[in-house]
């Protein structure tokens, strides 16, 4: 037997109020069909290069450069960890140039870490090509400093305009 809303209210039961949520802010959720055009979803498959975030593309760039350096300096860099962080840990009153990269010494059994800071690097570069060059030069400088060599001896393409 069906029950009307009016009879439920007469019996003292209140109708549940629908909860509103913002589905547009949740990634991967399809929005409702408001204008009869069908459900809307992502425009590209998740594994295509177009759908990768800027942070994922930056991580790939750093990984490729580390792999390239590892082909020549693999034994020397075997105990070095390479990481990407969003921003450097600086104090609010810090009044100097924002670091783009940093070598952190290994302490307590932890390996030496070379860190590249994504947001300052992207802010300094004017495009993807320049970002690639900057990442390459930063990694070469940090590795050269760690090994006690000149950047040119670590990578002959250091500081050259060509890729």
C-alpha positions in Angstrom: 0.0 0.0 0.0 1.3 3.4 -0.9 1.4 6.2 1.6 1.1 9.8 0.7 3.2 12.5 2.2 0.2 14.0 3.8 -0.7 10.9 5.8 2.8 10.5 7.0 2.8 14.1 8.3 -0.6 13.5 10.0 0.8 10.6 11.9 3.6 12.7 13.3 6.4 11.4 11.1 8.5 14.1 9.5 9.7 13.8 5.9 13.5 13.5 5.7 15.0 16.6 4.2 17.4 15.8 1.3 21.0 16.6 2.0 22.7 18.8 -0.6 26.3 18.2 -1.6 28.5 19.7 -4.1 29.3 16.9 -6.5 31.3 19.1 -8.8 34.1 19.4 -6.3 34.7 15.7 -6.1 37.0 14.4 -8.7 35.7 11.7 -11.0 32.1 12.1 -10.0 29.6 12.5 -12.9 27.3 15.4 -12.8 23.5 15.1 -13.2 21.9 15.4 -16.6 20.4 18.9 -16.4 19.8 19.7 -20.0 19.2 16.3 -21.6 22.8 15.9 -22.9 23.6 12.8 -21.0 25.9 12.2 -18.0 29.2 14.2 -18.1 32.5 12.6 -17.3 36.2 13.1 -17.9 37.2 14.2 -21.4 40.3 12.0 -21.6 41.2 8.6 -20.3 43.1 8.7 -17.0 46.4 7.4 -18.3 46.9 9.7 -21.3 49.5 12.5 -21.1 46.9 15.2 -21.4 45.2 14.1 -18.2 48.3 14.1 -16.0 48.6 16.9 -13.5 51.3 19.5 -13.5 52.8 17.9 -10.4 52.8 14.4 -12.0 54.5 15.8 -15.2 57.1 17.5 -13.0 57.8 14.2 -11.1 58.2 12.5 -14.4 60.7 15.1 -15.6 62.8 14.8 -12.4 62.7 11.0 -12.6 63.9 11.1 -16.2 66.8 13.4 -15.4 67.8 11.2 -12.4 67.7 8.2 -14.6 69.9 10.0 -17.2 72.4 11.0 -14.5 72.3 7.5 -13.0 73.5 6.0 -16.3 76.8 7.8 -15.8 77.0 8.1 -12.1 75.0 5.1 -10.9 77.5 3.7 -8.5 78.2 7.0 -6.8 74.5 7.9 -6.6 73.3 4.4 -5.5 72.8 5.5 -1.9 71.3 8.9 -2.8 67.5 9.5 -2.6 66.0 12.0 -5.0 62.7 13.6 -4.0 60.3 16.4 -5.1 58.6 18.7 -2.6 56.1 21.4 -3.3 57.9 24.3 -1.5 61.0 24.7 0.7 60.5 24.8 4.4 61.4 28.5 5.1 60.4 30.6 8.0 57.9 33.4 7.5 60.5 36.1 8.2 62.9 34.6 5.6 64.2 37.4 3.4 66.2 35.9 0.7 66.0 34.0 -2.6 63.7 31.0 -2.4 65.8 27.8 -2.8 65.0 25.7 -5.9 66.8 22.6 -4.7 68.7 21.3 -1.7 70.9 18.5 -0.5 70.0 17.1 2.9 72.6 15.1 4.7 71.9 11.5 5.7 71.5 11.1 9.4 70.5 8.2 11.6 70.7 5.6 8.9 68.8 7.7 6.4 70.4 8.3 3.0 71.5 11.6 1.6 68.5 13.3 -0.1 68.6 15.7 -3.1 65.3 17.6 -3.0 63.9 19.7 -5.9 61.1 22.2 -5.0 58.5 22.1 -7.7 56.6 25.4 -7.2 59.6 27.7 -7.1 61.1 25.9 -10.1 57.9 26.3 -12.1 57.6 30.0 -11.0 61.1 30.7 -12.2 60.7 29.0 -15.6 58.7 30.5 -18.4 57.6 27.2 -20.0 58.0 23.4 -20.0 61.2 23.5 -22.0 62.8 25.9 -19.6 61.5 23.9 -16.7 63.3 20.9 -18.1 66.5 22.8 -18.4 66.3 24.2 -15.0 65.6 20.8 -13.4 68.5 19.3 -15.3 70.9 22.1 -14.2 69.7 21.9 -10.6 70.2 18.2 -10.4 73.6 18.4 -12.0 74.6 21.2 -9.5 73.5 19.2 -6.5 75.2 16.0 -7.7 78.4 17.9 -8.5 78.4 19.5 -5.0 77.7 16.1 -3.4 80.6 14.4 -5.4 83.0 17.4 -5.1 83.2 17.8 -8.8 82.5 20.6 -11.2 79.0 20.6 -12.8 80.6 20.4 -16.3 82.4 17.2 -15.4 79.2 15.7 -14.0 77.2 16.5 -17.2 78.8 18.1 -20.3 75.4 19.6 -21.3 75.3 21.6 -18.0 74.1 25.2 -18.5 73.8 24.8 -22.3 70.7 26.2 -24.0 70.2 23.0 -26.1 68.4 20.0 -24.6 
